[in-house]
Amino acid sequence: MHALRNIHAALAPDGLLVDTHPISARPRVAAENGELGRLDMRDWVDTIRAVDERSAETIAAGFFEIQHEERFIVTDSFDHGRECLETVSAWRDTRVPASLASLLEATQATVTVEQEVRLRLLHR
């Protein structure tokens, strides 16, 4: 909540804060022949829940109000499986199941990861 109060203080009186997070617990990973598997981002979802609790406290205290909220799918594309594996393995609170990692290592085709993302506009 401290960070959000600092942001509140830094914003213009009628300012907006754009709050966006991936919220998928099990994002789909696919190649041209279909689904390869799913990432395990359940720990990330727990992190987002904790952030949401702090945001809710700040909103309840009157620092911000939610002006708009929507969810959409964001697709990340990678030239091949190895590039995808290297990138997603570095994502915070993300686990690549061994079976998916093996498939990614062997995939030479373009690979995509589809994540649900939440976008909120918070009005000061």
JOFEN-V893620 format. One record per backbone hydrogen bond with DSSP energy under -0.5 kcal/mol. CO is the residue of the C=O (numbers start at 0). NH is the residue of the N-H. E is the energy in kcal/mol with one decimal. If there is no record, write none. Layout:
# JOFEN-V893620
<<CO | NH | E> <CO | NH | E>>
This chain:
# JOFEN-V893620
<<0 | 4 | -2.1> <1 | 5 | -2.1> <2 | 6 | -2.4> <3 | 7 | -2.5> <4 | 8 | -2.2> <5 | 9 | -1.6> <6 | 10 | -1.5> <11 | 14 | -2.8> <14 | 123 | -2.7> <15 | 17 | -0.5> <16 | 18 | -0.7> <16 | 121 | -2.9> <17 | 19 | -0.6> <18 | 119 | -2.8> <20 | 117 | -2.8> <24 | 40 | -3.2> <26 | 38 | -2.2> <27 | 113 | -2.5> <28 | 35 | -3.2> <28 | 36 | -1.6> <29 | 111 | -2.8> <30 | 33 | -2.2> <33 | 30 | -2.5> <36 | 28 | -2.8> <38 | 40 | -0.7> <39 | 94 | -2.6> <40 | 44 | -2.1> <41 | 45 | -1.7> <42 | 46 | -1.7> <43 | 47 | -2.5> <44 | 48 | -2.2> <45 | 49 | -1.9> <46 | 50 | -2.2> <47 | 51 | -3.0> <48 | 52 | -2.0> <49 | 53 | -1.7> <50 | 54 | -2.5> <51 | 55 | -2.6> <52 | 56 | -1.6> <53 | 57 | -1.9> <54 | 58 | -2.5> <55 | 59 | -2.8> <56 | 60 | -1.7> <57 | 62 | -2.0> <57 | 63 | -0.6> <58 | 61 | -1.5> <64 | 66 | -0.6> <64 | 122 | -3.1> <67 | 120 | -2.7> <69 | 118 | -3.0> <71 | 116 | -3.2> <73 | 75 | -0.6> <73 | 114 | -2.7> <75 | 112 | -2.3> <77 | 110 | -2.2> <79 | 83 | -1.8> <80 | 84 | -2.9> <81 | 85 | -2.6> <82 | 86 | -2.1> <83 | 87 | -3.0> <84 | 88 | -1.8> <85 | 89 | -0.5> <86 | 89 | -1.3> <87 | 90 | -1.0> <90 | 93 | -1.2> <92 | 43 | -1.1> <94 | 39 | -2.7> <94 | 96 | -0.7> <96 | 100 | -2.6> <97 | 101 | -2.2> <98 | 102 | -1.7> <99 | 103 | -2.7> <100 | 104 | -2.3> <101 | 105 | -1.3> <102 | 106 | -0.8> <103 | 106 | -0.9> <105 | 107 | -0.6> <106 | 80 | -2.2> <106 | 81 | -0.6> <110 | 77 | -2.8> <111 | 29 | -2.5> <112 | 75 | -2.7> <112 | 114 | -0.6> <113 | 27 | -0.9> <114 | 73 | -2.9> <115 | 22 | -3.2> <115 | 23 | -0.8> <116 | 71 | -2.2> <117 | 20 | -1.9> <118 | 69 | -2.3> <119 | 18 | -3.1> <119 | 121 | -0.6> <120 | 66 | -3.2> <120 | 67 | -1.2> <120 | 122 | -0.6> <121 | 16 | -2.7> <122 | 64 | -1.8>>
